[in-house]
């Protein structure tokens, strides 16, 4: 039996049409306190100081931009979803519609830092390198990039990576380091994301669960790789632009 591929196959743009609803960006179940704590700790750990000019790639619901604006950052954003851009503009944010390469020439200043939460896994390998090269030209010397993506070096990251049809590339700390070096960045470090401190579970139960995770990481890492390997479902990587000599 011959199976024919019909013209009803959805294009990439159609796939993203209802993406905001699918992601639940209208869901307010996560409190501002939860996300605020998370953003604060990640920015501190990445050494991105208050007052920095920050560029967020794929800002989505705009939660990070709102937090950054309230906490003293000069925040800008870019998004391919027109509806999300219009929503951000109505909230008073400085945003651009399109891809990095399509707007880079419109920006005549440099950023101290770039953040991208759950974005780079949507890009193909060549586009990841191309994006990093473009970002290098948009950033000050020793500017930093903060990336979060499904953890390709962990079996627990597979649910996130393969649970979204728009994901294109499996990423690890090593592959991000390799791409960064090709684009003029050094890897500062890769870590588990800051873990939630609030929620429905009692704090004691949460702490015990985190301790068990840490024990598993240390055991498996030293058993197979002679070092600890982050195994949480998502991974945080920080890159730094190579300074001028």
N, C-alpha and C positions, 0 to 999 in steps of 0.2 A: 504494500500500500504506500502510495506517495503522499506525503504531507506537504501541502502547499502553504507558503507564507503569504498571507493576504496583505492588502494595503491598510488594514485596520491597525497595524502595529503602531503603538503610540510613539511619538517623537519625544526627544528629551524635554522639550518645552512643555509638552502636554503632561509628562510625568511629574513636573514640578508645579503644575497648575494648582492642585489641591494639597500641596506639600505642607503649607502652614496648618491646615486643619488636621492632617494626618499626624503631624508632630505635636499637636495639642498646644500650639502657641497661644491659644485663647484660654487655656486652662490656668487658673490662678491658685492651684492647690499648693504650689511651693511658695511659701511666704517670702516677703522681701527680706526678712531676717535671715532665712536660710541662704538665699542667694547672695545677700550682702556679705555675710560671713565668709562664704566660699570665695567670692571675688576678691575680698580684702586679703585673705590669706594667700591666694595664688599670686596676686600682684606683689605682695611683700616678698614672697619666696623668689619671684623672678627678678627682684630688685628694680621694679618699675615704679619710680617715685611719684608721689602726688605732684601735680603741676606739669607732668610730662604731656607732650602732644602724642596722642595715641590714635591709631587707625585700626578699627575693627573690621575684619573681613567676614562677610556673611553674618550680619548682625541679627537676622531673624526677627524675633519678637521685640528686640531692642532692650531686653532686660539689663544686659551689661552696660549699654550706653547710658541708660538712665542712672544706674548706680555710679558709673564713672563720672558723669556730669555733676551729680550731687556730692561727690567726694573729691572735687578739686582737679580732675583731669580735663585736659583740652581734648575732647573726644570727637572723632570723625568716624564715619562708617560707610561701607559699601555692601550692596545686596543686589541680587539679580531678580528678586521678587518685587514687582512694581507695587503691589498692595502693601508690602512691608515698608517699602521706601516712603510711600505716601503717609502711612501711619507714623513713621518716625519723623517726617517733616512736620506733620501736624503737632507733634510733641515738642517741636523746636530744635531737633537734632540736626547736625550738619552731615548730610548723607549724599551718596552718589548712587545712581542706578546703573548697573552694568557689571562688567568683569574688570579685573585689575588692569589688564593691558588696555582696555578701552577708556579708562579714566586717568591713567597715570600721567598723561601729558597735560591734563587739565589742572593738575595740582602743582603749584610753583613753590612749594615749601617742603621741608623734610620733617619726618616723624621721629620721635624719640623711641617709640615702641610700636609694635604691631601685635594684635591678638587675633586668634582664630579658633573659636570653640566649635569643634565638630564640623570642620570644613574641608580640610585637605584630603580626607578619605573620599571625597566626591570628585577628586581630580585624577586624571590619568598621570602616569609617571612623568611624561614629557612636560605636561602642564604644571606639575608641581615644581620642577626645576625652573621652568620659564617664569612662574610666578615669583619664586624666590629671587631670581635674577632681577626682575622688575622691582621688587620690594627693596632690594639692596640699594638701588639707585634712588629710592624714595626716603631713605633713612639716614640719620646722622651716624657718624663714626661711633662704633661700639653700641649702636642701638640694638634693642632686643626684640625677638619674636617669641611669643608665647603660644604654643600649639596644644590643642587637646584633640585626641582622636581615639577610635576603638583600638584596644591594645592587641596588635597582631602578634606579639611575642607571648601571649597568654591564651590558654584554652578558654578562659572566661570572657575573652573579648569577642569571641566568635558570634555570640548572640547579637551583639550590637553591630558588628561588621556586616553580617549576612542577613540582618533583619531589615535592611533598607535597600530597595532596588537601585537607588541613586548612588550607592557607594561603588567606587571604581577600583580603588587600590588599597591593599592591606599594608599597613605601615607599622614599623617598629622603631625603637630608639636608634638602632644601627642604620636603618635605611634613611631616617631623617638626617642623621649625621652625614651620611654619604651625599645626600642631595644638598645639604647645607654647604658642605665643602666645595661642591661644584659651583655654588652661587656666591661664594665669598663670606660664609658664615662658619663660626666654630660652635660646636655643641657645648653648652654650659652644663646641661644635665637632663636626665629623664627620670620622672618620679610617678608614683601613684598620685592621682588627684587628691586634693584636700578632702577628707571624708566628712560627711554630714554629722553634725553634733546634736541636731534636733530631729524630731519625728515622732511617730506613733510608738516606737519601741522605747522602753525605759533606757536611760543612759547607761546603766550597768550592763544590760544585755548587749547594747551597741558596742561598748568597750570590750566586752568578752569576745564578740564576733570579730572585731578588728584585731585583737590579740591573736586569735586563731589564724586569721589571714596572714599576719606577720610571721608566725611560726612556720606556716606552710611555705611561705616565700623563702625564708632563710634555709629551710631544710631542702626544698627542691633545688634552689639556686646553687647551694654548695654541693649537693649530690651530683648535679649534672654539669654545672658551669664554673664551679669554684668561686662564685660570687653571688650576691643576692640579685635577683631579677624581679622587677615590679610585675605583679600578676593581677592587679585590679582590672576590671573590664575596660576602663579607659586609661590612657597614658598621657602624661603631660611632658612635653619637651620644650626646652628653652634654648634658642640660638642667639648668638651675638655676632653682629657684623664685625668683620675683621677691621681693626683700627688702622688708620693711616700711619705710615712710618715717617 
